[in-house]
Amino acid sequence: CCVWLQGEYGLKNVYLGVPVKLGKNGIEQIIELNLNDEEKKLLYASSDAVKEVMSVLDKMSVSA
């Protein structure tokens, strides 16, 4: 599920798809898996890519 991370996996202020526990009222818990170094590297690269796209979109909306 794509969720707002606030320190989980060492990441903040970014929406990423991570495992969660869903309940009748939505997300109940973000599940933090034990990632190896390569998996962490890939997750952080994904986070950086999302932040870069959001930065470009923010700049586009300011100039529009």
PQR file with spaces between the fields and no chain letter, atoms N, CA, C, O and H, PARSE charges and radii, in Angstrom:
ATOM       1  N    CYS     1       0.847   -1.161    0.000 -0.4000 1.5000
ATOM       2  CA   CYS     1       0.000    0.000    0.000 -0.0000 2.0000
ATOM       3  C    CYS     1       0.903    1.238    0.000  0.5500 1.7000
ATOM       4  O    CYS     1       1.938    1.253    0.667 -0.5500 1.4000
ATOM       5  N    CYS     2       0.520    2.252   -0.732 -0.4000 1.5000
ATOM       6  CA   CYS     2       1.294    3.490   -0.780 -0.0000 2.0000
ATOM       7  C    CYS     2       0.925    4.345    0.434  0.5500 1.7000
ATOM       8  O    CYS     2      -0.223    4.763    0.586 -0.5500 1.4000
ATOM       9  H    CYS     2      -0.321    2.240   -1.274  0.4000 1.0000
ATOM      10  N    VAL     3       1.909    4.596    1.291 -0.4000 1.5000
ATOM      11  CA   VAL     3       1.654    5.322    2.536 -0.0000 2.0000
ATOM      12  C    VAL     3       2.694    6.423    2.748  0.5500 1.7000
ATOM      13  O    VAL     3       3.788    6.384    2.186 -0.5500 1.4000
ATOM      14  H    VAL     3       2.841    4.256    1.167  0.4000 1.0000
ATOM      15  N    TRP     4       2.322    7.406    3.574 -0.4000 1.5000
ATOM      16  CA   TRP     4       3.211    8.505    3.963 -0.0000 2.0000
ATOM      17  C    TRP     4       4.154    7.993    5.040  0.5500 1.7000
ATOM      18  O    TRP     4       3.720    7.637    6.135 -0.5500 1.4000
ATOM      19  H    TRP     4       1.433    7.438    4.031  0.4000 1.0000
ATOM      20  N    LEU     5       5.435    7.956    4.731 -0.4000 1.5000
ATOM      21  CA   LEU     5       6.414    7.458    5.691 -0.0000 2.0000
ATOM      22  C    LEU     5       6.912    8.598    6.572  0.5500 1.7000
ATOM      23  O    LEU     5       7.213    9.692    6.095 -0.5500 1.4000
ATOM      24  H    LEU     5       5.787    8.245    3.841  0.4000 1.0000
ATOM      25  N    GLN     6       6.991    8.311    7.870 -0.4000 1.5000
ATOM      26  CA   GLN     6       7.429    9.296    8.859 -0.0000 2.0000
ATOM      27  C    GLN     6       8.501    8.686    9.756  0.5500 1.7000
ATOM      28  O    GLN     6       8.411    8.729   10.983 -0.5500 1.4000
ATOM      29  H    GLN     6       6.746    7.422    8.257  0.4000 1.0000
ATOM      30  N    GLY     7       9.515    8.120    9.113 -0.4000 1.5000
ATOM      31  CA   GLY     7      10.612    7.516    9.854 -0.0000 2.0000
ATOM      32  C    GLY     7      10.740    6.022    9.638  0.5500 1.7000
ATOM      33  O    GLY     7      11.786    5.437    9.921 -0.5500 1.4000
ATOM      34  H    GLY     7       9.588    8.085    8.116  0.4000 1.0000
ATOM      35  N    GLU     8       9.677    5.395    9.134 -0.4000 1.5000
ATOM      36  CA   GLU     8       9.748    3.966    8.851 -0.0000 2.0000
ATOM      37  C    GLU     8      10.798    3.734    7.760  0.5500 1.7000
ATOM      38  O    GLU     8      10.914    4.520    6.820 -0.5500 1.4000
ATOM      39  H    GLU     8       8.828    5.870    8.903  0.4000 1.0000
ATOM      40  N    TYR     9      11.539    2.674    7.895 -0.4000 1.5000
ATOM      41  CA   TYR     9      12.616    2.327    6.960 -0.0000 2.0000
ATOM      42  C    TYR     9      13.669    3.436    6.865  0.5500 1.7000
ATOM      43  O    TYR     9      14.452    3.465    5.916 -0.5500 1.4000
ATOM      44  H    TYR     9      11.444    2.036    8.659  0.4000 1.0000
ATOM      45  N    GLY    10      13.690    4.347    7.845 -0.4000 1.5000
ATOM      46  CA   GLY    10      14.641    5.449    7.814 -0.0000 2.0000
ATOM      47  C    GLY    10      14.276    6.534    6.816  0.5500 1.7000
ATOM      48  O    GLY    10      15.121    7.356    6.461 -0.5500 1.4000
ATOM      49  H    GLY    10      13.054    4.323    8.616  0.4000 1.0000
ATOM      50  N    LEU    11      13.031    6.549    6.360 -0.4000 1.5000
ATOM      51  CA   LEU    11      12.582    7.517    5.357 -0.0000 2.0000
ATOM      52  C    LEU    11      11.512    8.426    5.939  0.5500 1.7000
ATOM      53  O    LEU    11      10.683    7.999    6.743 -0.5500 1.4000
ATOM      54  H    LEU    11      12.345    5.882    6.649  0.4000 1.0000
ATOM      55  N    LYS    12      11.543    9.681    5.522 -0.4000 1.5000
ATOM      56  CA   LYS    12      10.547   10.647    6.001 -0.0000 2.0000
ATOM      57  C    LYS    12      10.021   11.477    4.839  0.5500 1.7000
ATOM      58  O    LYS    12      10.714   11.714    3.849 -0.5500 1.4000
ATOM      59  H    LYS    12      12.216   10.028    4.869  0.4000 1.0000
ATOM      60  N    ASN    13       8.774   11.911    4.992 -0.4000 1.5000
ATOM      61  CA   ASN    13       8.149   12.863    4.073 -0.0000 2.0000
ATOM      62  C    ASN    13       8.095   12.375    2.630  0.5500 1.7000
ATOM      63  O    ASN    13       8.417   13.114    1.700 -0.5500 1.4000
ATOM      64  H    ASN    13       8.211   11.719    5.796  0.4000 1.0000
ATOM      65  N    VAL    14       7.687   11.126    2.457 -0.4000 1.5000
ATOM      66  CA   VAL    14       7.546   10.572    1.112 -0.0000 2.0000
ATOM      67  C    VAL    14       6.492    9.468    1.140  0.5500 1.7000
ATOM      68  O    VAL    14       6.398    8.699    2.097 -0.5500 1.4000
ATOM      69  H    VAL    14       7.425   10.525    3.213  0.4000 1.0000
ATOM      70  N    TYR    15       5.706    9.409    0.069 -0.4000 1.5000
ATOM      71  CA   TYR    15       4.766    8.301   -0.101 -0.0000 2.0000
ATOM      72  C    TYR    15       5.475    7.187   -0.850  0.5500 1.7000
ATOM      73  O    TYR    15       6.048    7.419   -1.915 -0.5500 1.4000
ATOM      74  H    TYR    15       5.783   10.034   -0.708  0.4000 1.0000
ATOM      75  N    LEU    16       5.442    5.971   -0.300 -0.4000 1.5000
ATOM      76  CA   LEU    16       6.014    4.803   -0.969 -0.0000 2.0000
ATOM      77  C    LEU    16       5.132    3.597   -0.707  0.5500 1.7000
ATOM      78  O    LEU    16       4.406    3.539    0.285 -0.5500 1.4000
ATOM      79  H    LEU    16       4.976    5.782    0.565  0.4000 1.0000
ATOM      80  N    GLY    17       5.207    2.648   -1.603 -0.4000 1.5000
ATOM      81  CA   GLY    17       4.493    1.397   -1.411 -0.0000 2.0000
ATOM      82  C    GLY    17       5.282    0.473   -0.498  0.5500 1.7000
ATOM      83  O    GLY    17       6.381    0.037   -0.841 -0.5500 1.4000
ATOM      84  H    GLY    17       5.797    2.694   -2.409  0.4000 1.0000
ATOM      85  N    VAL    18       4.724    0.182    0.652 -0.4000 1.5000
ATOM      86  CA   VAL    18       5.347   -0.717    1.626 -0.0000 2.0000
ATOM      87  C    VAL    18       4.262   -1.626    2.202  0.5500 1.7000
ATOM      88  O    VAL    18       3.075   -1.320    2.082 -0.5500 1.4000
ATOM      89  H    VAL    18       3.831    0.536    0.931  0.4000 1.0000
ATOM      90  N    PRO    19       4.653   -2.735    2.823 -0.5600 1.5000
ATOM      91  CA   PRO    19       3.651   -3.621    3.419  0.2800 2.0000
ATOM      92  C    PRO    19       2.938   -2.947    4.595  0.5500 1.7000
ATOM      93  O    PRO    19       3.564   -2.267    5.409 -0.5500 1.4000
ATOM      94  N    VAL    20       1.634   -3.146    4.666 -0.4000 1.5000
ATOM      95  CA   VAL    20       0.835   -2.588    5.756 -0.0000 2.0000
ATOM      96  C    VAL    20      -0.181   -3.611    6.232  0.5500 1.7000
ATOM      97  O    VAL    20      -0.474   -4.593    5.550 -0.5500 1.4000
ATOM      98  H    VAL    20       1.126   -3.698    4.005  0.4000 1.0000
ATOM      99  N    LYS    21      -0.708   -3.354    7.413 -0.4000 1.5000
ATOM     100  CA   LYS    21      -1.842   -4.119    7.930 -0.0000 2.0000
ATOM     101  C    LYS    21      -3.070   -3.240    7.731  0.5500 1.7000
ATOM     102  O    LYS    21      -3.150   -2.138    8.272 -0.5500 1.4000
ATOM     103  H    LYS    21      -0.470   -2.556    7.967  0.4000 1.0000
ATOM     104  N    LEU    22      -4.033   -3.743    6.945 -0.4000 1.5000
ATOM     105  CA   LEU    22      -5.259   -3.000    6.681 -0.0000 2.0000
ATOM     106  C    LEU    22      -6.380   -3.502    7.570  0.5500 1.7000
ATOM     107  O    LEU    22      -6.503   -4.701    7.821 -0.5500 1.4000
ATOM     108  H    LEU    22      -3.968   -4.639    6.505  0.4000 1.0000
ATOM     109  N    GLY    23      -7.185   -2.583    8.038 -0.4000 1.5000
ATOM     110  CA   GLY    23      -8.365   -2.915    8.826 -0.0000 2.0000
ATOM     111  C    GLY    23      -9.581   -2.254    8.218  0.5500 1.7000
ATOM     112  O    GLY    23      -9.495   -1.650    7.150 -0.5500 1.4000
ATOM     113  H    GLY    23      -7.084   -1.609    7.834  0.4000 1.0000
ATOM     114  N    LYS    24     -10.697   -2.361    8.880 -0.4000 1.5000
ATOM     115  CA   LYS    24     -11.941   -1.809    8.342 -0.0000 2.0000
ATOM     116  C    LYS    24     -11.902   -0.292    8.226  0.5500 1.7000
ATOM     117  O    LYS    24     -12.674    0.288    7.463 -0.5500 1.4000
ATOM     118  H    LYS    24     -10.767   -2.852    9.748  0.4000 1.0000
ATOM     119  N    ASN    25     -11.019    0.355    8.970 -0.4000 1.5000
ATOM     120  CA   ASN    25     -10.894    1.814    8.920 -0.0000 2.0000
ATOM     121  C    ASN    25      -9.663    2.277    8.149  0.5500 1.7000
ATOM     122  O    ASN    25      -9.289    3.447    8.219 -0.5500 1.4000
ATOM     123  H    ASN    25     -10.392   -0.116    9.590  0.4000 1.0000
ATOM     124  N    GLY    26      -9.038    1.370    7.419 -0.4000 1.5000
ATOM     125  CA   GLY    26      -7.860    1.730    6.631 -0.0000 2.0000
ATOM     126  C    GLY    26      -6.582    1.139    7.200  0.5500 1.7000
ATOM     127  O    GLY    26      -6.579    0.040    7.756 -0.5500 1.4000
ATOM     128  H    GLY    26      -9.342    0.419    7.362  0.4000 1.0000
ATOM     129  N    ILE    27      -5.504    1.883    7.050 -0.4000 1.5000
ATOM     130  CA   ILE    27      -4.188    1.402    7.477 -0.0000 2.0000
ATOM     131  C    ILE    27      -4.099    1.399    8.995  0.5500 1.7000
ATOM     132  O    ILE    27      -4.313    2.419    9.650 -0.5500 1.4000
ATOM     133  H    ILE    27      -5.506    2.776    6.598  0.4000 1.0000
ATOM     134  N    GLU    28      -3.780    0.237    9.535 -0.4000 1.5000
ATOM     135  CA   GLU    28      -3.620    0.103   10.984 -0.0000 2.0000
ATOM     136  C    GLU    28      -2.155    0.119   11.400  0.5500 1.7000
ATOM     137  O    GLU    28      -1.816    0.575   12.491 -0.5500 1.4000
ATOM     138  H    GLU    28      -3.606   -0.591    9.003  0.4000 1.0000
ATOM     139  N    GLN    29      -1.287   -0.386   10.518 -0.4000 1.5000
ATOM     140  CA   GLN    29       0.119   -0.503   10.891 -0.0000 2.0000
ATOM     141  C    GLN    29       0.971   -0.615    9.640  0.5500 1.7000
ATOM     142  O    GLN    29       0.609   -1.311    8.691 -0.5500 1.4000
ATOM     143  H    GLN    29      -1.563   -0.757    9.631  0.4000 1.0000
ATOM     144  N    ILE    30       2.103    0.072    9.644 -0.4000 1.5000
ATOM     145  CA   ILE    30       3.106   -0.112    8.599 -0.0000 2.0000
ATOM     146  C    ILE    30       4.034   -1.218    9.070  0.5500 1.7000
ATOM     147  O    ILE    30       4.575   -1.157   10.174 -0.5500 1.4000
ATOM     148  H    ILE    30       2.397    0.637   10.415  0.4000 1.0000
ATOM     149  N    ILE    31       4.214   -2.219    8.239 -0.4000 1.5000
ATOM     150  CA   ILE    31       5.046   -3.363    8.599 -0.0000 2.0000
ATOM     151  C    ILE    31       6.450   -3.134    8.047  0.5500 1.7000
ATOM     152  O    ILE    31       6.642   -3.026    6.836 -0.5500 1.4000
ATOM     153  H    ILE    31       3.774   -2.268    7.342  0.4000 1.0000
ATOM     154  N    GLU    32       7.423   -3.063    8.946 -0.4000 1.5000
ATOM     155  CA   GLU    32       8.807   -2.871    8.531 -0.0000 2.0000
ATOM     156  C    GLU    32       9.505   -4.221    8.430  0.5500 1.7000
ATOM     157  O    GLU    32       9.716   -4.907    9.430 -0.5500 1.4000
ATOM     158  H    GLU    32       7.266   -3.151    9.930  0.4000 1.0000
ATOM     159  N    LEU    33       9.854   -4.580    7.214 -0.4000 1.5000
ATOM     160  CA   LEU    33      10.576   -5.821    6.976 -0.0000 2.0000
ATOM     161  C    LEU    33      12.066   -5.599    7.211  0.5500 1.7000
ATOM     162  O    LEU    33      12.561   -4.479    7.085 -0.5500 1.4000
ATOM     163  H    LEU    33       9.683   -4.022    6.402  0.4000 1.0000
ATOM     164  N    ASN    34      12.771   -6.661    7.549 -0.4000 1.5000
ATOM     165  CA   ASN    34      14.224   -6.592    7.655 -0.0000 2.0000
ATOM     166  C    ASN    34      14.792   -6.685    6.245  0.5500 1.7000
ATOM     167  O    ASN    34      14.740   -7.742    5.615 -0.5500 1.4000
ATOM     168  H    ASN    34      12.369   -7.571    7.652  0.4000 1.0000
ATOM     169  N    LEU    35      15.329   -5.585    5.757 -0.4000 1.5000
ATOM     170  CA   LEU    35      15.871   -5.539    4.406 -0.0000 2.0000
ATOM     171  C    LEU    35      17.383   -5.707    4.439  0.5500 1.7000
ATOM     172  O    LEU    35      18.056   -5.227    5.351 -0.5500 1.4000
ATOM     173  H    LEU    35      15.371   -4.726    6.268  0.4000 1.0000
ATOM     174  N    ASN    36      17.906   -6.399    3.427 -0.4000 1.5000
ATOM     175  CA   ASN    36      19.361   -6.490    3.322 -0.0000 2.0000
ATOM     176  C    ASN    36      19.878   -5.196    2.689  0.5500 1.7000
ATOM     177  O    ASN    36      19.090   -4.343    2.283 -0.5500 1.4000
ATOM     178  H    ASN    36      17.359   -6.790    2.687  0.4000 1.0000
ATOM     179  N    ASP    37      21.180   -5.055    2.608 -0.4000 1.5000
ATOM     180  CA   ASP    37      21.772   -3.806    2.125 -0.0000 2.0000
ATOM     181  C    ASP    37      21.322   -3.459    0.710  0.5500 1.7000
ATOM     182  O    ASP    37      21.048   -2.294    0.421 -0.5500 1.4000
ATOM     183  H    ASP    37      21.821   -5.748    2.938  0.4000 1.0000
ATOM     184  N    GLU    38      21.243   -4.437   -0.166 -0.4000 1.5000
ATOM     185  CA   GLU    38      20.821   -4.185   -1.550 -0.0000 2.0000
ATOM     186  C    GLU    38      19.362   -3.738   -1.597  0.5500 1.7000
ATOM     187  O    GLU    38      19.018   -2.829   -2.353 -0.5500 1.4000
ATOM     188  H    GLU    38      21.466   -5.383    0.068  0.4000 1.0000
ATOM     189  N    GLU    39      18.520   -4.357   -0.811 -0.4000 1.5000
ATOM     190  CA   GLU    39      17.105   -3.972   -0.767 -0.0000 2.0000
ATOM     191  C    GLU    39      16.937   -2.552   -0.225  0.5500 1.7000
ATOM     192  O    GLU    39      16.122   -1.781   -0.731 -0.5500 1.4000
ATOM     193  H    GLU    39      18.800   -5.096   -0.198  0.4000 1.0000
ATOM     194  N    LYS    40      17.711   -2.213    0.805 -0.4000 1.5000
ATOM     195  CA   LYS    40      17.666   -0.849    1.342 -0.0000 2.0000
ATOM     196  C    LYS    40      18.107    0.159    0.287  0.5500 1.7000
ATOM     197  O    LYS    40      17.492    1.214    0.129 -0.5500 1.4000
ATOM     198  H    LYS    40      18.373   -2.839    1.216  0.4000 1.0000
ATOM     199  N    LYS    41      19.168   -0.170   -0.429 -0.4000 1.5000
ATOM     200  CA   LYS    41      19.676    0.709   -1.480 -0.0000 2.0000
ATOM     201  C    LYS    41      18.594    0.960   -2.529  0.5500 1.7000
ATOM     202  O    LYS    41      18.404    2.095   -2.966 -0.5500 1.4000
ATOM     203  H    LYS    41      19.668   -1.027   -0.301  0.4000 1.0000
ATOM     204  N    LEU    42      17.893   -0.085   -2.930 -0.4000 1.5000
ATOM     205  CA   LEU    42      16.829    0.053   -3.926 -0.0000 2.0000
ATOM     206  C    LEU    42      15.642    0.850   -3.382  0.5500 1.7000
ATOM     207  O    LEU    42      15.055    1.656   -4.105 -0.5500 1.4000
ATOM     208  H    LEU    42      18.047   -1.007   -2.575  0.4000 1.0000
ATOM     209  N    LEU    43      15.288    0.633   -2.126 -0.4000 1.5000
ATOM     210  CA   LEU    43      14.189    1.381   -1.516 -0.0000 2.0000
ATOM     211  C    LEU    43      14.529    2.870   -1.437  0.5500 1.7000
ATOM     212  O    LEU    43      13.686    3.714   -1.743 -0.5500 1.4000
ATOM     213  H    LEU    43      15.765   -0.021   -1.539  0.4000 1.0000
ATOM     214  N    TYR    44      15.749    3.194   -1.031 -0.4000 1.5000
ATOM     215  CA   TYR    44      16.167    4.595   -0.944 -0.0000 2.0000
ATOM     216  C    TYR    44      16.225    5.233   -2.329  0.5500 1.7000
ATOM     217  O    TYR    44      15.905    6.412   -2.480 -0.5500 1.4000
ATOM     218  H    TYR    44      16.433    2.508   -0.783  0.4000 1.0000
ATOM     219  N    ALA    45      16.631    4.467   -3.340 -0.4000 1.5000
ATOM     220  CA   ALA    45      16.643    4.986   -4.711 -0.0000 2.0000
ATOM     221  C    ALA    45      15.223    5.293   -5.168  0.5500 1.7000
ATOM     222  O    ALA    45      14.992    6.296   -5.843 -0.5500 1.4000
ATOM     223  H    ALA    45      16.891    3.510   -3.217  0.4000 1.0000
ATOM     224  N    SER    46      14.274    4.444   -4.808 -0.4000 1.5000
ATOM     225  CA   SER    46      12.869    4.696   -5.139 -0.0000 2.0000
ATOM     226  C    SER    46      12.381    5.963   -4.461  0.5500 1.7000
ATOM     227  O    SER    46      11.692    6.779   -5.073 -0.5500 1.4000
ATOM     228  H    SER    46      14.461    3.629   -4.259  0.4000 1.0000
ATOM     229  N    SER    47      12.737    6.124   -3.205 -0.4000 1.5000
ATOM     230  CA   SER    47      12.351    7.322   -2.462 -0.0000 2.0000
ATOM     231  C    SER    47      12.918    8.573   -3.121  0.5500 1.7000
ATOM     232  O    SER    47      12.212    9.568   -3.281 -0.5500 1.4000
ATOM     233  H    SER    47      13.296    5.461   -2.707  0.4000 1.0000
ATOM     234  N    ASP    48      14.180    8.525   -3.499 -0.4000 1.5000
ATOM     235  CA   ASP    48      14.808    9.671   -4.160 -0.0000 2.0000
ATOM     236  C    ASP    48      14.109    9.996   -5.473  0.5500 1.7000
ATOM     237  O    ASP    48      13.911   11.166   -5.798 -0.5500 1.4000
ATOM     238  H    ASP    48      14.754    7.717   -3.369  0.4000 1.0000
ATOM     239  N    ALA    49      13.733    8.965   -6.231 -0.4000 1.5000
ATOM     240  CA   ALA    49      13.050    9.176   -7.512 -0.0000 2.0000
ATOM     241  C    ALA    49      11.688    9.825   -7.302  0.5500 1.7000
ATOM     242  O    ALA    49      11.316   10.733   -8.045 -0.5500 1.4000
ATOM     243  H    ALA    49      13.894    8.014   -5.967  0.4000 1.0000
ATOM     244  N    VAL    50      10.947    9.372   -6.306 -0.4000 1.5000
ATOM     245  CA   VAL    50       9.635    9.956   -6.014 -0.0000 2.0000
ATOM     246  C    VAL    50       9.801   11.419   -5.610  0.5500 1.7000
ATOM     247  O    VAL    50       9.060   12.282   -6.079 -0.5500 1.4000
ATOM     248  H    VAL    50      11.250    8.634   -5.703  0.4000 1.0000
ATOM     249  N    LYS    51      10.765   11.694   -4.747 -0.4000 1.5000
ATOM     250  CA   LYS    51      10.986   13.074   -4.303 -0.0000 2.0000
ATOM     251  C    LYS    51      11.391   13.975   -5.469  0.5500 1.7000
ATOM     252  O    LYS    51      10.983   15.135   -5.529 -0.5500 1.4000
ATOM     253  H    LYS    51      11.366   10.993   -4.366  0.4000 1.0000
ATOM     254  N    GLU    52      12.190   13.445   -6.391 -0.4000 1.5000
ATOM     255  CA   GLU    52      12.610   14.232   -7.551 -0.0000 2.0000
ATOM     256  C    GLU    52      11.417   14.567   -8.449  0.5500 1.7000
ATOM     257  O    GLU    52      11.280   15.704   -8.900 -0.5500 1.4000
ATOM     258  H    GLU    52      12.521   12.503   -6.342  0.4000 1.0000
ATOM     259  N    VAL    53      10.566   13.594   -8.704 -0.4000 1.5000
ATOM     260  CA   VAL    53       9.373   13.833   -9.521 -0.0000 2.0000
ATOM     261  C    VAL    53       8.463   14.852   -8.847  0.5500 1.7000
ATOM     262  O    VAL    53       7.940   15.751   -9.506 -0.5500 1.4000
ATOM     263  H    VAL    53      10.677   12.671   -8.337  0.4000 1.0000
ATOM     264  N    MET    54       8.272   14.718   -7.546 -0.4000 1.5000
ATOM     265  CA   MET    54       7.417   15.659   -6.826 -0.0000 2.0000
ATOM     266  C    MET    54       7.990   17.079   -6.872  0.5500 1.7000
ATOM     267  O    MET    54       7.238   18.049   -6.963 -0.5500 1.4000
ATOM     268  H    MET    54       8.697   13.988   -7.010  0.4000 1.0000
ATOM     269  N    SER    55       9.306   17.199   -6.809 -0.4000 1.5000
ATOM     270  CA   SER    55       9.946   18.505   -6.891 -0.0000 2.0000
ATOM     271  C    SER    55       9.694   19.142   -8.258  0.5500 1.7000
ATOM     272  O    SER    55       9.395   20.334   -8.342 -0.5500 1.4000
ATOM     273  H    SER    55       9.916   16.411   -6.734  0.4000 1.0000
ATOM     274  N    VAL    56       9.812   18.361   -9.317 -0.4000 1.5000
ATOM     275  CA   VAL    56       9.547   18.865  -10.669 -0.0000 2.0000
ATOM     276  C    VAL    56       8.092   19.291  -10.794  0.5500 1.7000
ATOM     277  O    VAL    56       7.802   20.354  -11.342 -0.5500 1.4000
ATOM     278  H    VAL    56      10.055   17.394   -9.249  0.4000 1.0000
ATOM     279  N    LEU    57       7.179   18.475  -10.292 -0.4000 1.5000
ATOM     280  CA   LEU    57       5.758   18.816  -10.366 -0.0000 2.0000
ATOM     281  C    LEU    57       5.439   20.070   -9.559  0.5500 1.7000
ATOM     282  O    LEU    57       4.630   20.895   -9.983 -0.5500 1.4000
ATOM     283  H    LEU    57       7.414   17.611   -9.847  0.4000 1.0000
ATOM     284  N    ASP    58       6.070   20.212   -8.402 -0.4000 1.5000
ATOM     285  CA   ASP    58       5.869   21.422   -7.595 -0.0000 2.0000
ATOM     286  C    ASP    58       6.316   22.664   -8.359  0.5500 1.7000
ATOM     287  O    ASP    58       5.638   23.690   -8.328 -0.5500 1.4000
ATOM     288  H    ASP    58       6.727   19.542   -8.058  0.4000 1.0000
ATOM     289  N    LYS    59       7.455   22.575   -9.042 -0.4000 1.5000
ATOM     290  CA   LYS    59       7.957   23.711   -9.817 -0.0000 2.0000
ATOM     291  C    LYS    59       7.024   24.033  -10.975  0.5500 1.7000
ATOM     292  O    LYS    59       6.822   25.202  -11.302 -0.5500 1.4000
ATOM     293  H    LYS    59       8.006   21.741   -9.067  0.4000 1.0000
ATOM     294  N    MET    60       6.454   23.010  -11.595 -0.4000 1.5000
ATOM     295  CA   MET    60       5.534   23.222  -12.712 -0.0000 2.0000
ATOM     296  C    MET    60       4.266   23.924  -12.244  0.5500 1.7000
ATOM     297  O    MET    60       3.751   24.797  -12.942 -0.5500 1.4000
ATOM     298  H    MET    60       6.618   22.060  -11.329  0.4000 1.0000
ATOM     299  N    SER    61       3.763   23.558  -11.085 -0.4000 1.5000
ATOM     300  CA   SER    61       2.525   24.162  -10.596 -0.0000 2.0000
ATOM     301  C    SER    61       2.743   25.607  -10.158  0.5500 1.7000
ATOM     302  O    SER    61       1.816   26.416  -10.209 -0.5500 1.4000
ATOM     303  H    SER    61       4.182   22.849  -10.518  0.4000 1.0000
ATOM     304  N    VAL    62       3.942   25.934   -9.733 -0.4000 1.5000
ATOM     305  CA   VAL    62       4.252   27.307   -9.331 -0.0000 2.0000
ATOM     306  C    VAL    62       4.293   28.211  -10.559  0.5500 1.7000
ATOM     307  O    VAL    62       3.833   29.352  -10.506 -0.5500 1.4000
ATOM     308  H    VAL    62       4.695   25.277   -9.691  0.4000 1.0000
ATOM     309  N    SER    63       4.841   27.706  -11.663 -0.4000 1.5000
ATOM     310  CA   SER    63       4.975   28.533  -12.863 -0.0000 2.0000
ATOM     311  C    SER    63       3.700   28.571  -13.692  0.5500 1.7000
ATOM     312  O    SER    63       3.603   29.374  -14.620 -0.5500 1.4000
ATOM     313  H    SER    63       5.215   26.779  -11.705  0.4000 1.0000
ATOM     314  N    ALA    64       2.728   27.734  -13.387 -0.4000 1.5000
ATOM     315  CA   ALA    64       1.487   27.684  -14.180 -0.0000 2.0000
ATOM     316  C    ALA    64       0.534   28.784  -13.796  0.5500 1.7000
ATOM     317  O    ALA    64      -0.553   28.885  -14.365 -0.5500 1.4000
ATOM     318  H    ALA    64       2.807   27.082  -12.633  0.4000 1.0000
